[in-house]
Amino acid sequence: MSTRETSKSCDTKGATTQIQDLIIRGAMEKIKNKFIVMSGKGGVGKSSVAANLAIALARSGYTVGLLDIDLHGPSIPKILGLRGELSLPMIYGDNLKVVSIESLLQDKDSAVIWRGPIKLQAIRSFLADIEWGELDYLIADSPPGTGDEPLTIAQEISDAKAIIVTTPQEISLQDIRKSINFCWQVKMEVFGIIENMSGFICPHCGAGIDLFKTGGGERTAREMKIPFLGKIPFDTQIVEATDKGLPYLVNDKNSEAGKAFDEIVKGIIERTLPRKFQHRVQSTEKIPVQLGDIPKEVAGMKIAIPVDGGRLASHFGHCREFAFFDVENNTIKNRTIVAAPPHEPGLLPNWMHEHGVNVVIAGGMGQRAQGLFAQHNIMVITGASNLPPEDIVNQYLNGTIVTGPNVCDH
């Protein structure tokens, strides 16, 4: 190959990389929270924690992606019971998308023998070519240690945060200190530490036994000034469930491990999403709005409702007009009908803010729009019924409004 041909080939590769960089950046901007689950050494239950974290968030009503970047030893499909050669992303339940290299292997026992550059490109392809869409969370399960895979995530996703899994004994704690230092060196935030296999609950008498000690992860978090997310006890049901391809939150959520994991997930949600996003309706059953989430203590507020034909319009972004209600001391003082501006992405939150709106009540609204409203400190309530707007506002003020599922959650 001539010098000119070599230069042309390099230019083509460079242009392709730049295009892929833009695609990755655009895909990641649609995802609110990105986590990489790491461990200093193998055998600490890192993949089990990653899988159950993704399931717990998805079952809570959040849209989640689970990316298995343990390219040499992928175990996520086995944990979730996903079998066969499947298209990517694989779908688990209603809200969880899963991507793993194993789904592309004809022989599941084949060894993946790749050097660093190939692994880098594989992970970049997973980020760029998979249709992740808008997600509340992306969870990446990495192999043990501080090699190519976690380094690639740190370089490709600038706002990714690390959740580090350890067991309580000292040999594991020595290794997670290396993982923490890795994160600090690549300027990745350590979101917190989870202590797995923290004690054993006897299935016969219920007594606690410290098989691998307990408290080491919490002590390390305190010493290194890192948040401690919680402890998960060792449970024989976890082993049995995993062998069956049933994550333990699906197999037995009421086990001690399941209860501990629920508490960890609640803490993660509280730290990562605005309060109004923390309680998603998952069933079609109508439930009362929790009044504690509504800023009723203010003396005055302005409520906006999308209107079509004199009733609440189901599709928020495409309605023809909005009803604005000025409220003082929990009473409607004024109602105004305002023509909706041209439908443009991201326009309505700023337009509402300029009109002094504090609360929006809608039948449905996409997650990106809800995030933009949150940036303007505007409360959003979705799932409202197709009623006249005055009835909806009065129900809201009286604390009797009920909401169903978000009819336009995309």
N, C-alpha and C positions, 0 to 999 in steps of 0.2 A: 504494500500500500504506500502511495506517495505521501509526502509531507502535506500537500494540499488536501488529499483525501482524508488523511488522519485528522487534520484541523476541522474539516467539514463534519466528520463523524462526531468529534468532540462538541462542536457547536450544536449539533442536533440533539445529542444527549443532554447538553446543558439546557436547551430550550424545553425539552420534555420534562426535566426535573423542575424547572421553574413553573411550568403549567401544573404539574402535580402538586407543587407547593401551594399554589393558589387554590386548587381543589380541596386540599386538606384543610387549609385555613377556613375556607367557606363552610366545609362540613362541620368543623369543630365549633364554629361560631353559633351553630344551631343547638349546641349541647350546653346546658347550664353548668353542670358539674362533672369534672373528669377525675377519676381516681385510678391509681395503679396500686394493686395489692401486692406487697413485697414480703419476702422473708429472707433472713440471713442464711438460713440453711433449709434443707429439705426435711419433710416429715413432720412439719408443725401444723399441718392442716390448712395451709394457705389457700389452696384451690377450693376447698370446702367452704372456707369463710367467704371467698369471692363469690361463689355460686349462690350461697344462701343470702348474702348481702343483696345481690341482684334480685333474687326472688322476693325477699322481704320488701324491698322498695317497690317492685312491680305489683305485688299483692296489695300494697298500700295505695295503689292507684296512680303511681308515677310511671312515666315511660322510661325504659331502661335499656341500655345496650351492654352486653357482656362480651368482651373481646379476650379470647384465649391466645396470649402471645408466648405461652410456654411451648415453643415450636418443637422441641425435642421430646417432650413428655406431656403432650396435651391430655388433660383429664376431665375437662369441663363436660364434654359430651357424655362421658360415662357417669359422672355425678348426676347429670340431669336426665339420664336415660334416653338420650338422643342417639339413634342408631341409623346405620345405612349411609349411603352417599347422598347427602342432602344439599340443596342449593343454599347459597349464602345471601342474606342472613337466615339462619334457622329461627323459627318462631316457637317460643315456649310460653304458653298461656296467652293472655290478652295484651300484655304490655312489655314483653321482654323479647329482644332480638339477640341472637347468639351467633358468634363467629369463631370458628376454630379450624386450624389447619387439618385436624383429623378428618373433617368431613370431606376433604379433597383427596384423601388417601384411599386407594382401592384396597390395599392391605393394611389393616389397622395395626399390624405388628411390624410394619416397615419402619426402618430407622431413617430419620431425617438427618442427612449428613450435609450440613450447610455451614459455610464460613460466614463471617460477619456481614460482608456486603450483601449477600443474598438474603440474610435474615432482615437486614435493614429494609431492603426493597419489598420483602413480603409484608412487613408491618405497615410500610407506607401504602402499599396497595390495599390492605385491609381498611386503612383510614380514608383513602381517597375513593376507592371503587365501590365500597359497600354503601347501599342506600340506607344510612342511619336515620335520616330525617331529623325532626326536632325531638330531642330527648331531655329529660330532667337529669339523668345520670348516665355516664358511661363508665363501666368498671372494667379495667384491664387486669387480667390475671397473669403475672409474670413468673418466670422460672426463679428458683432460689439464687441468691447472690446479686452481684452488681455488674453483670455483663452487658452484652450488646442490647438485649431486649429492653430492660428498664432505661438504659441510656438513650435508646431510640425514642421511647415515649417522652423522656425529659426534653429531648431536642425538638421533637415534632409537635408536642402539645405544651405550649409555654405555661399554661395555667393548670396543668395536671398537679394533683396532690397525692401524696403517698399515705397509704394505710399499711402499717407494718405489723405482721403477725409473728408472735413468738410463743414458745412454751416457757414455763417458769424457771427451768433449770439453767444453771450458769452457762453451760456450753452454748445454749441458744442465745442467751443474753449477750454473750461476747460477739456473736455474729450480727445481731440486730444493731449493735453500736456501729458496726461497719456500714450497715444499710443507712443508718441515720447520717453518718458522715458523708456517704455517697450523695444523699439528697442535698445536704448543705453545700457540697462542692459544685453540684450542677444547678444550684439555686432552685430546687424543688421544695415546696412547702411540705413538711411532715404533718399531715392532718391528725394523726394519732396512732396509738399502739393498742393492739388487741392481744390479750393474754389468752391463748387457747389451751385446752387440756389442763385447765386450772383446777385441780382437784378432781376426785372421782366420787360420784354418788352411788353407793351400793344399791343395786336394784332390789335386794332382799330386805335389808333393814333400814335403808335410807340414810345411813351414816356417811359422813364425808371422809375421804381418805386422800391424802396429798401424795399421789403416785409420783408426780414430777415436781414436788414442792408447790408453792403457790405464792403469789404476790411479787414475783421477780419482775414481771413486765411493768407492773404499777410502780415499783421502786425505780426502775430504769427511766420510766417516763418522768417521774418527779425529779430525778437527778439531772436529766438532760433537758428539763423544762419543756416537755412535749405533752400535749393532751393525752390522757389515758381514756380510751373508749370503753373498756370494760373487760370482764373475764367470762370465758365460756368453759364450763366444766366438761371433763371427759365423760362421754356417755356411750355405752355399748350400743344403744339404738342408732347412733350416728354411723357406726361401722356397718351395721346390718342394713340400714337404709341406703347407704352409699353403694354397697354391693348390689342392691336391687335397682339402682338408678333412680332412687327417690331421695332428694335433698331432705334433711331432717326437719326443715320447716314445713315441708309438705307431708312427710311421714308422721310426725308427731310434734306439732307446734307446742303442745303443752308439757313437753319434757323440760327438765331443768335447763338443758342447753338451749331449747327453743325460747324459753322465757328470757334467758340471759341475752340471747341474740336480739329479741324484740326490744329490749331496753337499749342496746347498743344502737340499733337502727333509729329509734326515736331520737336519741341524742344527735345522730348524724343529720337527720331531717331538720331538727331545730337549728343546727348550725349552718345549714346550706341553703334553705329556702325561706322566703318571706313567710310570715305566719299564715297568710291567707291561702298559700299553696300547700299547707301542711295537712289538710284534711280533704282528700278527694273522695267524691261519691263514686262507689264502684258498682252499685246495684241500681235497678230501676225504681227501687222503693223511694218514695218521697220522705225526706227527713227535715226536721226544723233546722233553720240556720242557727248556729251558736251565737247568741247575742254578745258573748264576751269578745268575739272577733270584730265587732262593729263599733266604730268610734262614736257612740251615742253621747259621750260626755261633752262634745263640742256644742256651743250654744247655737251655732248656725252651720248649715251645710247646703251643698247643692247636689242633687241626685239626678243622674241622666239615665234615660231608658230609651232604647231603640224602638221606634214605632212604625207599624205598617197597618193601615186600615183601622186605626183607632185602638189597636191592641199591641202588646209586646211583639216585636219582630224576632223570629228565631235566629236569623242570620245577622249578627251584629254589624259586620263590616259592609253589608250590602243594603241596609235599610235606607229609606228615602228621607227620613226625618227623625229627630230626637225630641223627646219631651224632657224639658229641664224643670225641676222642682226646687224652689228655694224654701228651705226649712229653717224655722227658728223655734227653739224650745219644744221640739218634737211635734211641731204643727206646720202643715203646708201653708205658706204665705203667698206664694206666687207660682204660676205655671206658665211656661213659654214653650211653643213649638218652634223648633229651629231646623231649617233644611240642612241635611247632611252635606258635608263637603265632598268633593270628588274622591272616589275610592282609590287611595294610594297606600302602599305598604308603609306602616309606621306613622301615618299622618294623624289618625284619630286621637291617640294618646296626647300628643302635643296640643291638638286643637281643643280637646276637653280641658286640658290644664289651663289654656289661655282663657277659657270660659269660666274658670273657677270651680270646676266639678271636683267633688270629694269622693263620690260613690257612683259606681256604674252597676246597674242591675241588668243582666242579659239572660237570654235563653242559652246561648253558647258563645264561646270565644276561644280562638286558638291560643296555644301556650305562649307563643312569641309575643302576641299582643298583650297578654296578661303581664308578661315580664316588663314590657314597655310602660304599661300603666303603673306598675310597681315603682319604676324609676321616678315617676311623677307623684308618688305618694297618693295614688288614687286607688281606693278599695274596689275590688271587682267581685261581684257575686254572680255566679252562673247557675244555670238550671232552673231559672224562674219560669213560672207557668205563663201560658198565652192569655193573659188577662188585660183589661184596660190598665194603663199605666198608673192612674190614681189609686186603683185597688192595690196594686203591687206596692206602691210607696206607703200607703196606709198600713198594709200588713207588715212592712219593714219597720215602720215607726212603732207599731204596737207589739212587735216581737212575735208575730204569728206567721211570718212568711216561711214557706217551705220550698225546698229546692230538690230537683231530681238530678239526673246525670247531665253533664255538659254536652249539649246536643251538637256542638260544633268544635270539638276538641281536637284540632289537627295542627 
